[in-house]
Amino acid sequence: MFENITTYLQNADIFSLPMLTILISVGFIVGFVNTVAGSATAITYMLFMAMGMPISVANATSRVGVMLQFTTSSIMFKRKGLLNFSEAFKIAVPVMIGSLFGAEFAAKINQHIFEIVLAIFLVVMIFFMFYDAKMFISGQPQKKQQRFTVIKWIAFLFIGFYGGFTHIGVGILIIFASVMLIGMNILEANAIKQFAVMLYTPMALIVFAIHGQIIWEVGLIYSIGNVAGAVVGTKTTIRFGGNFIRWCVVAIIVIFIGQLILKNI
């Protein structure tokens, strides 16, 4: 059965109605989940690789939808007064710089080691989300008044490096660091995540384009669903608030860790 599906995906015209439906539908699901939590880009990788793309090309092509999706959600969060540009730029700049090096790195090697490190880090994140749930929901006002130190800058630089390397899980890392290091609540951190990803993704796209790893027509069709999912996901997070996001993030982390374990056994 799976062989038949893979054969169809590899040989079908991407402009046919079934393929348009598949690409846009998957894009919608990924756009929604990435907005409320993160890590759904793994679904995109699976689809694109089933279509016959190498992992490097799947990674690069997915960024087209990512850029448009997070641009949409950033605009919506800003209009609702949940996105502070001053704080967002402090985080986004080191993330952008790190993404350039990460994307170049991704164009040349596989991501096995990064996946193992990320899985370990996500386990730690789940612990903190349950250990101090109030911190994630309400934030830490005293930390917001503190300076954006070199240590914090370096932390977001490394997150950007990882984000340039692979988009999977970077949103969750940005949320976690924004809560733990900056003192934001999880809803504010989620808005920051949208903005940071929106700014660093073009940097990664440029690198991938130079290496000729983007299939633009697939990326643009897929991005239609991404944008629609971002709209619905943003409205959902604003309506249901921080605790809803926290549980969504936990659920996605558990699924993602399970996927990584199975993949690397």
Sequence and secondary structure as in RCSB ss.txt:
>XXXX:A:sequence
MFENITTYLQNADIFSLPMLTILISVGFIVGFVNTVAGSATAITYMLFMAMGMPISVANATSRVGVMLQFTTSSI
MFKRKGLLNFSEAFKIAVPVMIGSLFGAEFAAKINQHIFEIVLAIFLVVMIFFMFYDAKMFISGQPQKKQQRFTV
IKWIAFLFIGFYGGFTHIGVGILIIFASVMLIGMNILEANAIKQFAVMLYTPMALIVFAIHGQIIWEVGLIYSIG
NVAGAVVGTKTTIRFGGNFIRWCVVAIIVIFIGQLILKNI
>XXXX:A:secstr
 HHHHHHHHHHS TTSHHHHHHHHHHHHHHHHHHHHT  THHHHHHHHHHTT  HHHHHHHHHHHHHHHHHHHHH
HHHHTT   HHHHHHHHHHHHHHHHHHHHHHTTS  HHHHHHHHHHHHHHHHHHHHTHHHHHH  HHHHTS   H
HHHHHHHHHHHHHHH  TTHHHHHHHHIIIII   HHHHHHHHHHHHHHHHHHHHHHHHHTT   HHHHHHHHHH
HHHHHHHHHHHHHHHHHHHHHHHHHHHHHHHHHHHHHHH 
